[in-house]
Amino acid sequence: MSSKLATSPVIGYVHKLSPLKQGKKKKWCDLELQMKDKRMRVVRFSKAKRDIFQEKQETLSPVQISNYLIGPSWQGDEQEIKVNDMTVVSAPTTSQYNFQYIPDEESRLVPLKEVKEKIEAGEKIRVKGKIKKGSKVESVGNRGLRMLKSTITDGTSTMFLTIWESEIDAIQDSKVYIIDDVKVNFSYVTKTLTTTKNSVFTLVDDDDMEEVEESVALQMLEEPSETTLFVQSIRSVEVNKYHTCNHCNKKLSEGLRTKIVKCMRCSHRMRLADCNIDVSCQLTVQEDDSEIQLTIFSDVLGKLVDKPNVNELTEEDISEKLLELTDLEIMFKDDNIVTSCNAMNL
């Protein structure tokens, strides 16, 4: 479902206003709007209005948003508010609202040693540490997402940290940051951290942490970044097929039912029939007593099943071909993305 022009204004308080992020053609940011009985994500494509939201957040004052678009997030089916140059952002009168600002509960900073020992994969947490950026930005999958393998150190331990897209250029090397909403992954035999679309980096002054030795981080970054695994077969497969924007090649929102669709990344509109279809798979393999979750994109998948245009296969066909493979040699990165896979029975 595409976004629609809202018929009535909304009033709320601004929370978690993000820094400006560089999109394909324009800068954008997002925030969380606390309304009377719920919270909603607001995406702002109008550069001029960020200062208004910043002032409202700093003064804990309510804001009224009119003439905005509302529609599903590109990340899922949840509704979100889209603010553009035509949107009106103003201060409501006291008679228009009857609720107060509710402060966010500040998440606990989790030491990296505790992350490794106690935090489950998939959880999103808050950490603080000195970031050492890697030297090579990689392009992942057919969508060409930019990824940089880095490390974070807090004095208790050092972990790999995967940074994505616009954050790569925004983060300063060897500086201390608090990162909110960073995700814990399990990569082969160790845990790693990866940023998400909702991750927020806050640069902080911490002289003690800035003096933390970087030798371990440098050694980790210099070591080979790929792991080779030999397994008898693939235990299970989840196939994901989706449309991609024909302008920026990013994944479009799921559940599209209209002939004309809009990409939430680059704001271009296009006919759904003209969009490409891409595919990725989540694989579960087993080594000894451990199950390992891997992601394989269409560039590697097509070679593995000997079908360059793998998107032309049905999900059932792809699953069947993968589950029939035996004696596999799989190479994957620290983020569990498969870079190469060969099967003896091909």
Phi, psi and chi 1 to 4 in degrees:
 res  aa     phi    psi   chi1   chi2   chi3   chi4
   1 MET       -  132.8 -176.7 -179.0  -66.8      -
   2 SER   -83.4  168.2   59.1      -      -      -
   3 SER   -73.3  149.7  -60.2      -      -      -
   4 LYS  -126.7  154.1  -64.1 -178.7  179.2  179.1
   5 LEU   -72.1  124.9 -175.1   64.9      -      -
   6 ALA   -71.6  146.7      -      -      -      -
   7 THR   -94.5  -14.3   56.4      -      -      -
   8 SER  -138.2  149.2   58.3      -      -      -
   9 PRO   -71.7  162.3   27.0  -34.2      -      -
  10 VAL  -121.4  149.5  -67.7      -      -      -
  11 ILE  -125.6  136.0  -64.1  174.4      -      -
  12 GLY  -171.9 -178.3      -      -      -      -
  13 TYR  -108.1  145.0  -64.6   91.3      -      -
  14 VAL   -86.7  129.1  177.4      -      -      -
  15 HIS  -130.3  151.2  -65.4 -102.9      -      -
  16 LYS    53.0   44.9  -58.8  177.0 -178.3  177.7
  17 LEU   -67.0  122.7  176.9   63.1      -      -
  18 SER   -83.1  162.0   75.7      -      -      -
  19 PRO   -66.6  166.2  -15.6   28.2      -      -
  20 LEU   -65.2  135.5  -75.8  173.9      -      -
  21 LYS  -118.0  142.4  -55.8  177.0 -176.6 -178.4
  22 GLN   -86.9  114.3 -177.9   61.8   56.4      -
  23 GLY   -86.9 -167.5      -      -      -      -
  24 LYS   -62.5  -41.2 -169.4   72.7  175.3 -178.5
  25 LYS  -126.6  -19.5  -75.0 -164.5  169.0 -177.4
  26 LYS  -144.4  162.6   60.4  174.8   71.3  173.7
  27 LYS   -86.5  152.6  -68.3 -175.3  177.2 -179.0
  28 TRP  -150.7  167.3   62.2  -79.2      -      -
  29 CYS  -150.0  170.4   71.3      -      -      -
  30 ASP  -137.2  168.0   58.2   -1.3      -      -
  31 LEU  -155.2  172.0   59.3   94.1      -      -
  32 GLU  -112.4  127.1 -171.8  175.4   88.1      -
  33 LEU  -102.1  116.7 -171.4   68.4      -      -
  34 GLN   -87.1  107.2  172.8 -145.0  -35.4      -
  35 MET   -97.5 -171.8  -65.7  177.0  -79.8      -
  36 LYS   -63.3  -42.9 -176.9  175.2 -178.0  178.8
  37 ASP  -126.4    9.0   52.9    1.8      -      -
  38 LYS  -164.8  174.2   63.0  178.8  179.0  179.5
  39 ARG  -125.1  146.1  -66.2 -167.5  177.6 -153.4
  40 MET  -135.7  150.4  -72.6 -174.1   70.8      -
  41 ARG   -80.3  138.0 -179.4  173.4 -177.6 -111.9
  42 VAL  -119.8  126.2  177.3      -      -      -
  43 VAL  -107.5  128.1 -178.8      -      -      -
  44 ARG  -114.6  117.5 -176.5 -154.6   57.6   75.9
  45 PHE  -102.6    2.3  -64.9  101.5      -      -
  46 SER  -103.0  110.0  171.4      -      -      -
  47 LYS   -60.8  -34.8 -176.8  178.0 -179.8 -179.3
  48 ALA   -66.2  -23.9      -      -      -      -
  49 LYS   -90.6   -8.0  -66.4 -177.1  172.5   63.7
  50 ARG   -64.0  -37.5 -172.2 -176.1 -175.3  -79.5
  51 ASP   -61.0  -34.6  -69.4  -17.6      -      -
  52 ILE   -65.7  -47.4  -58.6  175.9      -      -
  53 PHE   -63.5  -37.1  -72.1  122.9      -      -
  54 GLN   -61.9  -44.0  178.7   75.3   40.4      -
  55 GLU   -65.3  -39.8 -173.6  -91.2  -25.2      -
  56 LYS   -66.9  -37.1  -64.7  -62.1 -178.7 -176.6
  57 GLN   -68.7  -41.7  177.6  171.9  -94.1      -
  58 GLU   -69.1  -33.4  -68.3  174.8   -6.3      -
  59 THR   -95.8   -0.4   59.5      -      -      -
  60 LEU    57.1   35.6  -50.0 -175.8      -      -
  61 SER   -99.7  147.7  -56.6      -      -      -
  62 PRO   -73.0  158.6   27.3  -34.2      -      -
  63 VAL  -132.2  145.9   63.3      -      -      -
  64 GLN  -113.0  130.0  178.3  172.1  -81.3      -
  65 ILE  -117.3  123.9  -54.1  174.6      -      -
  66 SER  -127.3  160.3  -51.1      -      -      -
  67 ASN    57.2   47.5 -159.3   36.7      -      -
  68 TYR  -112.4  167.5   58.4   90.9      -      -
  69 LEU   -99.8  148.6  -62.6  173.4      -      -
  70 ILE  -133.8  136.0 -171.6  165.2      -      -
  71 GLY  -173.9 -179.6      -      -      -      -
  72 PRO   -70.7  146.7   26.2  -34.6      -      -
  73 SER   -71.1  149.4  165.1      -      -      -
  74 TRP   -67.5  -16.2   67.5  -89.7      -      -
  75 GLN   -84.8  -13.5  -64.0  171.0  -67.0      -
  76 GLY   175.5 -156.7      -      -      -      -
  77 ASP   -94.4   -5.7  -64.9  -31.6      -      -
  78 GLU   -65.1  140.1  -77.6 -168.8   19.2      -
  79 GLN   -75.6  144.3  -64.2  -70.4  -65.1      -
  80 GLU  -140.7  161.2   65.7 -179.5   16.7      -
  81 ILE   -98.0  132.6  -66.1  169.8      -      -
  82 LYS  -110.5  123.5  -78.4   94.9  171.4  176.1
  83 VAL  -106.6  126.9  172.9      -      -      -
  84 ASN  -127.9 -167.0   54.6   33.5      -      -
  85 ASP   -66.6  -21.7  -70.2  -29.1      -      -
  86 MET   -87.1  -12.1  -59.0  -57.9  -66.6      -
  87 THR   -71.0  140.7  -57.0      -      -      -
  88 VAL  -102.7  122.9  177.6      -      -      -
  89 VAL  -115.6  121.8  179.5      -      -      -
  90 SER  -145.1  177.6   58.8      -      -      -
  91 ALA   -97.8  126.3      -      -      -      -
  92 PRO   -76.1  156.8   29.9  -35.4      -      -
  93 THR   -78.9  158.6   63.2      -      -      -
  94 THR   -62.7  -22.8   54.0      -      -      -
  95 SER   -78.5   -9.9   62.1      -      -      -
  96 GLN   -91.5   -8.5  -68.8  178.5  -66.8      -
  97 TYR  -147.3  155.7   65.5   98.5      -      -
  98 ASN  -141.2   39.5   59.2   -4.3      -      -
  99 PHE  -137.9  160.3   58.6   99.2      -      -
 100 GLN  -109.0  164.4  -61.8  -63.2  -44.6      -
 101 TYR   -67.2  133.2  176.9   88.5      -      -
 102 ILE  -114.2  113.7  -59.3  175.6      -      -
 103 PRO   -62.3  148.8  -17.9   30.2      -      -
 104 ASP   -72.3  143.7  -66.7  -39.3      -      -
 105 GLU   -78.0  119.9  -69.4 -173.3    8.4      -
 106 GLU   -73.9  123.2 -170.2  172.9   87.2      -
 107 SER   -67.2  150.9  -58.9      -      -      -
 108 ARG   -72.6  138.5  178.4  176.4   70.0   92.7
 109 LEU   -74.5  123.9  -74.0  170.1      -      -
 110 VAL   -99.6  120.2 -176.3      -      -      -
 111 PRO   -60.4  146.4  -20.3   32.1      -      -
 112 LEU   -64.4  -32.3  -61.9 -176.8      -      -
 113 LYS   -61.6  -39.9 -173.9  174.7 -175.0  -67.4
 114 GLU   -68.7  -36.4 -178.0  179.4  -23.8      -
 115 VAL   -56.9  -46.9  175.6      -      -      -
 116 LYS   -65.2  -36.2  -72.9 -176.2  173.5 -178.7
 117 GLU   -92.0  -29.9  -64.6  176.3   -8.2      -
 118 LYS  -128.3  -25.0  -61.4 -179.6  179.6 -179.7
 119 ILE   -83.8  132.8  -55.3  -60.2      -      -
 120 GLU   -78.5  148.2  -63.9  -67.1  -29.0      -
 121 ALA   -60.8  140.4      -      -      -      -
 122 GLY    99.5  -19.5      -      -      -      -
 123 GLU   -74.9  148.3  -70.3 -169.2   37.2      -
 124 LYS  -108.5  129.0  -66.5 -179.7 -179.5  179.4
 125 ILE  -134.5 -176.7   57.3  174.0      -      -
 126 ARG  -122.5  125.0 -172.9  171.5 -169.3 -112.6
 127 VAL  -130.9  163.8  -62.3      -      -      -
 128 LYS  -136.1  133.9  175.8 -177.3  176.1 -179.0
 129 GLY  -177.1  172.9      -      -      -      -
 130 LYS   -90.0  123.7 -178.4 -179.5 -179.9 -179.2
 131 ILE   -95.9  128.5  -65.5  176.9      -      -
 132 LYS  -111.9  112.5 -173.2   62.5 -175.3  174.2
 133 LYS   -78.2  143.1  -63.2  173.8   69.8  174.1
 134 GLY   -71.4  176.2      -      -      -      -
 135 SER  -103.4  -13.0   58.3      -      -      -
 136 LYS  -124.3  114.4 -177.2 -179.9  178.7 -178.3
 137 VAL   -82.7  126.8  177.5      -      -      -
 138 GLU  -108.3  156.1  -59.5 -178.5   59.6      -
 139 SER  -108.2  124.0 -179.9      -      -      -
 140 VAL  -109.0  127.9  178.2      -      -      -
 141 GLY    68.8  180.0      -      -      -      -
 142 ASN   -67.8  -23.5  -79.3   -2.4      -      -
 143 ARG   -78.6  -10.7  -68.6 -170.1  -71.9  154.9
 144 GLY    66.8   34.1      -      -      -      -
 145 LEU   -64.8  133.3  -65.8  177.0      -      -
 146 ARG   -81.4  132.4  -63.4  170.4   67.3 -131.0
 147 MET  -137.8  137.7  178.9 -168.2   76.4      -
 148 LEU  -130.0  118.5  179.7   65.2      -      -
 149 LYS   -79.8  122.9 -174.1  179.4   75.7  169.9
 150 SER  -132.8 -173.7  -56.3      -      -      -
 151 THR  -132.3  161.2   61.6      -      -      -
 152 ILE  -134.2  135.6 -178.2  169.0      -      -
 153 THR  -128.7  136.4  -55.7      -      -      -
 154 ASP  -128.4    9.8   69.5  -10.9      -      -
 155 GLY    96.3  -25.8      -      -      -      -
 156 THR   -94.5  -28.3   69.9      -      -      -
 157 SER  -170.6  174.5 -170.6      -      -      -
 158 THR  -130.0  136.1  -58.1      -      -      -
 159 MET  -133.7  154.5  -63.5 -178.4   67.4      -
 160 PHE   -69.6  141.0  -80.6  114.3      -      -
 161 LEU  -131.2  119.4  170.2   68.1      -      -
 162 THR   -93.7  123.2  -57.6      -      -      -
 163 ILE  -109.9  138.5  -53.3  174.6      -      -
 164 TRP  -118.4  149.5  -64.1   89.2      -      -
 165 GLU    50.8 -129.0  -66.2  -71.5  -68.2      -
 166 SER   -64.7  -24.7   59.9      -      -      -
 167 GLU   -65.4  -24.7  -58.7  -67.7    2.0      -
 168 ILE   -57.1  -44.4  -66.0  173.4      -      -
 169 ASP   -80.4  -26.3  -58.7  -42.5      -      -
 170 ALA   -79.0  -29.9      -      -      -      -
 171 ILE   -78.7  134.7  -61.1  -55.0      -      -
 172 GLN   -90.7  138.7  -60.2  178.8   46.8      -
 173 ASP   -71.1  141.1 -170.9   35.2      -      -
 174 SER    61.7   29.4  -62.4      -      -      -
 175 LYS  -112.3  158.6  -66.7  -65.3 -175.1 -179.9
 176 VAL   -94.7  131.0  179.0      -      -      -
 177 TYR  -131.6  149.4  -73.8   85.7      -      -
 178 ILE   -97.4  128.9  -69.6  176.0      -      -
 179 ILE  -116.0  117.5  -45.4  175.3      -      -
 180 ASP   -93.6  143.7  -70.1  -78.5      -      -
 181 ASP    63.6   46.3 -143.1   20.8      -      -
 182 VAL   -97.6  141.5   66.1      -      -      -
 183 LYS   -99.0  139.5 -175.8  178.5  178.8 -178.2
 184 VAL   -89.7  125.6 -179.9      -      -      -
 185 ASN  -113.2  157.4  -79.5  -15.5      -      -
 186 PHE  -111.7  110.6 -172.0   77.6      -      -
 187 SER  -108.3  101.6  174.6      -      -      -
 188 TYR    59.8  -97.2 -170.2   39.5      -      -
 189 VAL  -112.6    5.4  -66.0      -      -      -
 190 THR  -142.0  160.3 -172.6      -      -      -
 191 LYS   -90.1  146.3  -70.3  176.1 -177.2  173.7
 192 THR  -133.5  170.0   65.1      -      -      -
 193 LEU  -117.2  147.1  -61.0  173.9      -      -
 194 THR  -141.5  141.7 -177.7      -      -      -
 195 THR   -74.9  157.3   57.9      -      -      -
 196 THR  -122.1  177.8   68.5      -      -      -
 197 LYS   -62.6  -24.0  -63.4  -62.8  179.4 -175.5
 198 ASN  -100.8    3.5  -63.7  -39.0      -      -
 199 SER   -65.9  141.5  -65.0      -      -      -
 200 VAL  -126.2  124.7  176.3      -      -      -
 201 PHE   -97.8  129.6  -73.9   77.7      -      -
 202 THR  -123.2  116.5  -55.8      -      -      -
 203 LEU   -72.8  129.4 -178.9   65.1      -      -
 204 VAL  -129.0  154.9  -64.8      -      -      -
 205 ASP   -91.2  118.9  -68.7  -37.1      -      -
 206 ASP  -149.1   92.4 -169.9  -39.8      -      -
 207 ASP   -59.6  -40.2  -66.6  -22.6      -      -
 208 ASP   -63.8  -44.8  -68.3  -23.7      -      -
 209 MET   -72.5  -30.6 -164.6  168.0  -72.9      -
 210 GLU   -66.2  -22.4  -74.9 -173.5    5.4      -
 211 GLU   -88.2   -1.4  -65.3  -59.8  -39.4      -
 212 VAL   -60.6  135.5  170.3      -      -      -
 213 GLU   -61.2  136.9  178.9   61.1   46.7      -
 214 GLU  -100.8    4.9  -66.7 -175.9  -16.4      -
 215 SER   -61.1  -41.5   57.4      -      -      -
 216 VAL   -65.0  -43.3  174.7      -      -      -
 217 ALA   -61.0  -43.7      -      -      -      -
 218 LEU   -64.6  -39.8  -70.2  169.8      -      -
 219 GLN   -64.4  -41.9 -178.0  179.8   -5.1      -
 220 MET   -62.2  -40.4  -70.3  170.8   61.4      -
 221 LEU   -72.4  -26.2  -68.0  171.6      -      -
 222 GLU   -84.2  -20.2  -70.7  171.3   -2.4      -
 223 GLU   -72.2  157.3  -70.3  176.4   -9.8      -
 224 PRO   -53.5  135.1  -25.9   34.7      -      -
 225 SER   -92.7    0.5   60.3      -      -      -
 226 GLU  -116.7  147.7  -69.8 -173.2  -29.4      -
 227 THR  -115.7  139.3  -60.4      -      -      -
 228 THR  -106.3  131.3  -59.3      -      -      -
 229 LEU  -129.6  137.2 -179.9   66.9      -      -
 230 PHE  -113.9  121.3  -64.3   92.4      -      -
 231 VAL  -131.1  156.4  -63.0      -      -      -
 232 GLN   -73.9  -38.8 -176.5  176.0   -5.1      -
 233 SER  -162.8  174.5   61.1      -      -      -
 234 ILE   -94.7  127.5  -62.6  171.4      -      -
 235 ARG   -75.7  -43.0  -70.3  175.5   58.7   85.0
 236 SER  -153.5  159.7   64.0      -      -      -
 237 VAL  -138.1  137.5  175.6      -      -      -
 238 GLU  -123.4  118.2  179.2 -176.3   -9.8      -
 239 VAL   -98.8  132.9 -178.7      -      -      -
 240 ASN  -122.2  116.1  -57.4  -60.9      -      -
 241 LYS  -110.6  139.1  -63.4 -174.9   78.6  171.8
 242 TYR  -155.4  156.9   46.9   86.0      -      -
 243 HIS   -82.3  148.6  -71.8   87.6      -      -
 244 THR  -123.3  150.0   59.6      -      -      -
 245 CYS   -63.3  134.7  173.4      -      -      -
 246 ASN   -82.9    4.5   61.5   18.5      -      -
 247 HIS  -107.9  -52.2  178.0 -105.3      -      -
 248 CYS  -107.6   -5.0   69.3      -      -      -
 249 ASN    69.6   15.0 -151.0   33.0      -      -
 250 LYS   -86.8  160.7  -55.4  -59.5 -177.0 -176.4
 251 LYS   -67.7  133.5 -177.9  178.9  178.7 -179.6
 252 LEU   -88.0  161.2  -65.6  174.0      -      -
 253 SER   -58.8  144.8  -59.3      -      -      -
 254 GLU   -76.3  162.1  -62.6  179.4    4.0      -
 255 GLY    76.0   24.3      -      -      -      -
 256 LEU   -70.7  132.5  -61.8  170.2      -      -
 257 ARG  -129.0   -3.4  -65.7  -67.7 -176.8  -90.5
 258 THR   -99.4  158.3   56.5      -      -      -
 259 LYS   -71.2  -35.0  -67.2 -178.4  179.4 -180.0
 260 ILE  -107.0  127.0  -54.2  -61.0      -      -
 261 VAL  -123.9  159.2  -64.0      -      -      -
 262 LYS  -121.9  132.7  179.9 -179.0  178.4 -179.5
 263 CYS   -81.5  125.2  175.1      -      -      -
 264 MET   -75.7  -10.9  -67.1  -63.3  103.0      -
 265 ARG   -84.8  -52.3  -78.8  -65.6 -169.0   90.0
 266 CYS  -108.8   -3.5   67.1      -      -      -
 267 SER    70.8    6.6  -61.5      -      -      -
 268 HIS   -76.9  144.8  -82.8 -124.9      -      -
 269 ARG  -105.4  150.3  -63.0 -179.7 -173.9  -86.6
 270 MET  -160.9  166.1   64.5 -147.4   74.5      -
 271 ARG   -77.9  134.5  -67.1 -174.3  -60.1  174.8
 272 LEU   -59.8  -33.2 -175.8   60.2      -      -
 273 ALA   -65.8  -21.4      -      -      -      -
 274 ASP   -90.2   -5.9  -67.6  -24.4      -      -
 275 CYS   -81.4  146.0  -64.5      -      -      -
 276 ASN   -77.0  158.2  -65.7  -38.2      -      -
 277 ILE  -112.8  126.5  -63.4  176.8      -      -
 278 ASP  -114.6  168.8 -154.2  -11.2      -      -
 279 VAL  -145.6  144.4   59.6      -      -      -
 280 SER  -140.9  162.7   65.7      -      -      -
 281 CYS  -135.8  143.7  -65.4      -      -      -
 282 GLN  -100.8  121.1  -56.8  -63.4  -40.8      -
 283 LEU  -109.8  141.8  -48.0  178.9      -      -
 284 THR  -114.5  121.4  -57.7      -      -      -
 285 VAL  -124.8  164.6  -62.5      -      -      -
 286 GLN  -128.3  132.8 -174.8  162.1   -8.7      -
 287 GLU  -124.9  119.4 -175.3 -171.7   40.0      -
 288 ASP    56.0 -119.2  -61.2  -32.0      -      -
 289 ASP  -102.9    7.6  -64.5  -31.8      -      -
 290 SER  -108.3  135.4  -60.0      -      -      -
 291 GLU   -92.4  137.8  -78.1 -165.9  -11.2      -
 292 ILE  -123.2  129.1  -57.2  170.6      -      -
 293 GLN   -96.7  126.2  -52.6  -67.9  -33.8      -
 294 LEU  -126.2  152.9  -58.8  172.2      -      -
 295 THR  -116.7  131.7  -59.3      -      -      -
 296 ILE  -124.9  128.1 -175.8  168.6      -      -
 297 PHE   -96.4  171.1  -70.5  101.7      -      -
 298 SER   -62.7  -29.9   56.0      -      -      -
 299 ASP   -63.6  -42.4   51.6  -14.1      -      -
 300 VAL   -81.1  -37.1  179.3      -      -      -
 301 LEU   -61.1  -42.0 -179.4   61.2      -      -
 302 GLY   -60.8  -39.4      -      -      -      -
 303 LYS   -68.7  -37.6  -63.2  175.7 -177.8  177.7
 304 LEU   -66.3  -41.2 -179.5   58.7      -      -
 305 VAL   -97.1    8.7  -59.8      -      -      -
 306 ASP    57.5   45.9 -164.3   25.1      -      -
 307 LYS  -144.4   92.5 -179.8   72.6  173.9  177.8
 308 PRO   -53.4  -41.9  -25.0   34.7      -      -
 309 ASN   -93.5   65.9  -63.5  -35.8      -      -
 310 VAL   -63.9  -22.4   67.3      -      -      -
 311 ASN   -66.5  -13.8   59.6  -37.3      -      -
 312 GLU   -79.2  -16.6  -64.0  176.8   -3.2      -
 313 LEU   -79.4  152.8  -62.9  175.9      -      -
 314 THR   -77.7  163.8   65.5      -      -      -
 315 GLU   -61.0  -36.7  -65.2 -175.9    9.6      -
 316 GLU   -65.3  -42.8  -70.3   74.7   17.0      -
 317 ASP   -63.2  -43.5  -71.9  -21.6      -      -
 318 ILE   -62.7  -45.5  -65.3  173.0      -      -
 319 SER   -61.0  -44.0  -61.3      -      -      -
 320 GLU   -63.0  -44.7 -177.8  177.1  -16.8      -
 321 LYS   -62.8  -40.6  -73.4  179.2  176.9  -67.0
 322 LEU   -69.0  -42.3  -70.6  173.2      -      -
 323 LEU   -73.3  -15.7  -67.5  171.2      -      -
 324 GLU   -85.6  -12.5  -72.3  177.7  -13.1      -
 325 LEU   -71.9  144.1  -61.1  174.3      -      -
 326 THR  -133.8  158.3   58.1      -      -      -
 327 ASP    51.1   70.3  -61.1  -39.8      -      -
 328 LEU   -98.4  140.6  -64.4  107.1      -      -
 329 GLU  -107.7  113.4  178.0 -170.0   41.8      -
 330 ILE  -116.8  128.3  -53.9  173.3      -      -
 331 MET  -111.0  132.3  -64.0 -177.6   67.2      -
 332 PHE  -145.9  159.2   57.4   92.5      -      -
 333 LYS   -88.1  177.7  -60.6  178.8 -178.3  178.9
 334 ASP   -64.2  -20.4  -63.7  -53.8      -      -
 335 ASP   -92.1   11.8   52.5   10.2      -      -
 336 ASN    68.4   22.6  -74.7   24.5      -      -
 337 ILE   -90.2  125.2  -65.8  176.7      -      -
 338 VAL   -74.0  129.6  176.3      -      -      -
 339 THR  -105.2  -21.7   57.0      -      -      -
 340 SER  -159.2  144.1  175.0      -      -      -
 341 CYS  -152.0  129.0 -173.1      -      -      -
 342 ASN  -130.7  141.7  -60.8  -66.5      -      -
 343 ALA  -121.2  139.5      -      -      -      -
 344 MET   -69.6  -25.9  -64.9  -61.7  -65.6      -
 345 ASN   -92.7   14.8   64.2  -30.0      -      -
 346 LEU   -82.2      -  -77.7  179.4      -      -
